[in-house]
Amino acid sequence: MRPGARQQAAIEILMSLETERRPAADAVKAWMLTHRFAGSKDRAEIGDIVFGALRWKQSSAWRMGADTPRAWVWGALRWGFGWSAEAIAQSIDGDPHAPSPPSEAEMLALQSATLDGAPAHVAGDFPDWLAPSFARVFGDASAEEGAALAAPAPLDLRINTLKADRAKVVAALGESPKLKEPPGATPYAHDGVRIPWSQGRTFPWASEQSFLKGWFEVQDEGSQLAALMSGAAPGMQVADVCAGGGGKTLALAALMENKGQIYAYDVDARRIAPLKERADRASAHNIQIRTPMRTKDALADLRERMDVVLVDAPCTGSGTWRRNPDSKWRLRPGSLEQRLKEQREALAMAAPLVKSGGRLLYVTCSVLPEENEDQVAAFLSAHADFSATPLSRTDIPAYRRGLALQMTPAKTGCDGFFVAALTRA
């Protein structure tokens, strides 16, 4: 396919999303299934254009003077991926499968439009109804932080120190023909490596021998740092009560050097199902998986026994918009309210498990204060036996929320993670 045809394909996919409320990845896949002539390079390029259009949807519409898939696609190419106006016009010239050529007004916009005067939610490409929340947490930096959340993310890996070290994994990946050069180290997580977006977006990490041997897991640096700040250490009793697929559970197992016990639980047994296979691959032997029971409390025997309880709470995922740009436009106030309810339930489930002197670590992959500092404040107000505790890392550039920490792409270079530690008297 020629570049113009790929642009038209992206426009068609984006038009389908206007009428069908579903993840963009599903829409891209559906288009590919009905257009099997598209090769692997075509599929990758079309996907990049679709997700780029969604990343910079509002700022593109402002600059182009039109809120349409056509404007989003060309805006992404022009200001997101750095094409010139002339390159865009040339890419569709003479291609019968391309969009119609830019009008005079469109060409002028592509050549000279700016974001002068744009409100923060437009310049930062986030939903306007979240502007008050962004203003609360970021103030005058709302547009900058939103723009960083819209940019493509690198691929971060966590080294499984039960089996390997960073030098060993870097050397192994440096031999991969799928990478142009060995990955670099993450700046703050001492067992992380980072592959730039340009390579990470197409890197088939799941087929690497070093992954199959259990030497690394895919995990954003912010998530790695949250696990590091848990205080988990060898010999402890630890509960991960919102374990999901088990990414942080595995990180905790490595920190504990397979000594002590981790109890991994999730209210949805389907989410935790992959953990057994992942733990076996990682040689993490101190994980006990708990699933919901119909007539009993699956965590009752852990009450007041845990040194650390991790609540990786369900949330809007606003901190991961770099990886899921369409999710920010599908987020609604009702969804936020549901997440807040689930967070309160998770904290209520976790608190009784913490022993005297133990700590509860509250984590979200969100940047919204309603899900973060507001939840912590409400919990502390209702639980006089808990108090906020300083986190173990003071070298990480982030927003400080009392004793809690809010990491962001603009400040920290990782996804947006909130971390708070609460100690039980």
Buried (B, 14 or more C-beta within 10 A) or exposed (E): BBBBBBBBBBBBBBBBBEEEEEEBEEBBEBBBEEBEEBEEEBBBBBBBBBBBBBBBBBBBBBBBEBEBBBBBBBBBBBBBEEBEBEEBBEBBEEBEEBBEEBEEEBBEBBEEBEBEEBBBBBBBBBBEEBBEBBBBBBEEBBBBBBBBBBBBBBBBBBBBBBBBEBEBBBEBBEEBEEBEEBBEBBBBBEBBBBBBBEBBBBBEBEEBEBBEBBBBBBBBBBBBBBBBBBBBBEEBBBBBBBBBBBBBBBBBBBBBEBEBBBBBBBBEEEBBBEBEEBBEBBBBEBBEBBBBEEEEEEBEEBEEBBBBBBBBBBBBBBBBBBBBBBBBBBBEEEEBEEBBEBBBEBBEBBBBBBBEEBBBBBBBBBBBBBBBBBBBBBBBEEBEEBEBBEBEBEEBEBBEBEBBBBBBBBBBBBBBBBBBBBBBE
